[in-house]
């Protein structure tokens, strides 16, 4: 029997009077209030209290999560901006292999779950394009593209952006690149959610595609107490990447040049735990964030 997790989330959102109509700024302010989560006004004029919602089957995925090692920070890349999309299903009309992403956020010093943290994710589509930056991510102008050299047909062109691949081991820390000013009105494959009492959020998306100079990845940013406390990336086992890339629509984008073993940012700690689920996959990962920004 299939898992209608998105149906569960939609029903819960309706019960909470339209949390999906909140902007990210309002959500961050609500989640960082002194009393916990505050009541805020949505874009439709309704007063709601943002409430974290996740499927009940996720906690067991993180049963072994006890490490307090601080998650590695990476560059946010050239294509981050506040997409103002508080939602769990970020696919819109994008085609690809279904991927459910589950993230547990915990404090790097205490190992305790961080509830009421806001987690954003964003990634490219099967053709390597980013919403809000389609022209730039195809080398068509409007900003620096993500790869370098002479690409195969259909891949981005141009020199690597500052702080991106080629910027040294680890790819730089958070805050090393300015937020993007979007050059189009697309917002696919971008979204934000609030962690529940177990520190967990989940998203429904597609397996990311690739672009020249980078391995396959998903960007993530954690906000806590109205601060950006972690910017990192999530990656995948190459056997699974190869299996997915052989399928349509990924197979239409050929010439992949960068894999986990030659990516400047990849680290084993960024690998998601992947299991097969219905018509796609479920990926889980734990983020240990420095919630008080003291470097520990």
N, C-alpha and C positions, 0 to 999 in steps of 0.2 A: 504494500500500500504506500502511496506517495506521501511525502511530507509537505503539507500546505502551510509552511512556516510563514510565508508572506501573507497568507490569508489571516493567520493569527495576529500578525502585527497590525494589519490594516484595521481589523476589528478593535484591537486595543487602542489604536490611535483615535478612532472615532469615539471611544468611551472617554478619552481624555480631551474631548472638545477641540480637536483640530490642531494638535501639536505640529503637524506638518506645515502649517501656515506661519510658523515662527521663522524669523530670520536667524542666522547664526549669531549675530550680535546680541539679540535678545536672549537667545539660548545661553550664551556664555555668561551674560549678566545674571540670569536666573540661577544658573548652576553654581555661581561663585558668591551668592548672597550669604550673609552671616548666619542665617537660619537654615541653610541647606539650599533646597530648591524653592525659589520664590514664584509667586504668581506674576505672570507677565501678560501683556496685551498682544494678540496676534495681528497679522495684517488685515484680518477681516473684522477687527474690533472686539473679538471675544477675549475674555480673561481666562487663562488656563494655567495649570501648573505642569511644566514639563516632567514627564515620568519615563524613566528608562524601561524599555520593553525588549525582552529577548525570549526565544523559545526555551522551554524548560529542559531540553535534552542536552544543553551545552556544558553545564557545570562539570560533568564527568570527563570531558575532554581535557580539562585542566587539573585533574586530580593530582598529577605529579608536579604541579607548579609550586616550587618552594624556594627557588633561587632568588636571591636578592641582588644579583649582579645587575648593574645598571645597563639597560639596553643601549647599544651603540647608536649614537646620533649620526645622521648623514645629512648631506645637502638636501634641501627641499626641492631642488631642481628648478628649471626656468619656468615651469608651468603651474605653479601654485597661485591660487587667489581664492578669496572668500566667495564660493559659488552660491551661498545663501540657500543651500538645499539640505534641509533637515529631513532625511528620509533613509529608509533601510534598503529599498530596492532602487538601485542607481542605474539600471540597465537602459531605461527608456526604450528606444527602438533598436538598440545595438544587438547584432547577432553574434553568437559565439557559444562556447561550452559553458554551461551554467556553473557558477562557483559561489558557494556560500562561505563568507569570511566571518570567522568568530575570533574576536580579540579580547583577551583578559588584561586589564590594566591594574598593576599593583605598585605600591610604593617601594622604591628601591632600597630604602633603609629598614622598613618594618615588615616587608613582604605582605602587608595587609592590602586587600582590594581597595581600589580607589573608586568609590561611587560618585556619581554626579560629575564625572569627568566627561568632556566632549571629545570624541574621536572622529577625525575626518580622514577619509581615504580618497584617492584619485589615481587614475591610471589611463593609459592609452587604450584604444580599441584594437580590433584584430588587424587593422592596417597600419597601426603605429601612430594614429592621430590622437591628439588631446583636444577635448572640447574647450572652447574659449580661446584656442590657439591653433586652429586647424591650418591656417596659412603658414604660421611659423613652423609647425611640426611636419610640414611637407616641403619646407624650404622655399615657400612662396612669398616670403616677406613678412613683416609685422613682428619680427623678433628673432632671436638666435635659435636655430634648430638644435636638436639634441645630439647630433652625430657629426663625424668628421670624415674627410676623404671623399673619394668618388663612390657613391653608393650604387647598389644594384637598382634596377628599375623599380619604381614605386616607393623607394625609401627616402627619408629626409636627407638633405644635403647641408654642407657648411661646416664651420669649425665648432668644436665643443664650446659650450658657454662657460664662463668663469664659474668655478666651483663644481662643475660637472665632471664627467669622465675625463681623465687626463690631469685632474687637479691634485693627484697624489693619493696615497693609500687612504682608504676610508671616504674619499670624496668630499672631505670638509665637514664641518659641523653645522648645526642649525643656525639660521640667521645669516648665512654667508651669501645669500642671494635675495634680491628684492622681490616682493610679491609682484606677480604679473598683472598688468592692465589688460583685461580680455579684449580680443580683437574680433570676436564674433559672439553671437548670442546663444551658442550651444552650451549645454551644461551636463551632457551625458557622462556617466562613469565618474561622478563626483557626489559625495554626500557626507552627512554628519549624523552621529547618534550619541545618546547619553548612556554612560555605563550604569548598570543596575547595582543592586546591593552587593553582588559578587564581583563587581568590577568588569562585567562582560557587556560587549556590544556585538551585534551581528549585522551583516550586510548581504544582500543578494546582488551579484554582479556577473560578469563573464570573465573567463580566463584572459589575462591581458595578452596583447600582441607584443611586438618588439619593434625597435627602431635601431638604426646603426649606432654602434658605440656603447650599447647597454644590453645587459642580460634582461630577461623578462622579470618584471617587478611591479609592485604596487607601492605607492607612496602613502605614508600615514603621518598624522600630526595629532598630538594629544594636548588639549587645553585643560588646565586646572586652576581654580581661583583666578580665572580671567587672564591666565598667562599661558604662553606656549611652553610646555615643560618637556616635550619630546618631539623631535622630527626624525623619522626613521623610514625604513623600507622593508617590504616583505618579498620573499623570493621562493622559488619552487625547485624541486628535484628535476634534474635535466632529463631523466627518463620520461617523466610525466610531461615536461615541456615538449619533448619530441613527439610524443603520442598526440598531444593536442594540436601542435603545429601541422601535423599531417592531415588534419581534418579541415573541411571548409567552414568558415571563410578564411582561416589562417593560411591554408595551403596556397592561396592566391598571392600571398606576399612572400616572395622567395628571396634568398640571398642573405639569410641571417648570419651576422659576422661575429657576434659577441655572446659568449656563454658564461656560465657561473665561474669557470676556471680562468677566464681572462677578463673578467669585469673588474673595474677599479674600485667598486663599492661593495661587492659581494662579501658576505661573511657567513660562515655556517650558522651562526646564531640567528640569522634572518630567515632561515628556511622555515616554512610553515609545515605543520603536521597535516598531511593530506590523506583523506579517506574517500573512497567512492561513495556517492550518494545519489540514488535514483538516476536521473538523466545527466548528472554532472558530478561535482566534487564538493567536499567540505574541507575547508582549510582552517586550522586553528594555530594561534600563536599567543605567547605571553609577552607583554611589554612591562618592564620595570622602569618606572619614571621617577625622576627626581622632583617630587611634587612641591618641595619648598625651595627649589633652585639653589641649594647650598653646595652642589657639586658632589654629593654622596649618593 
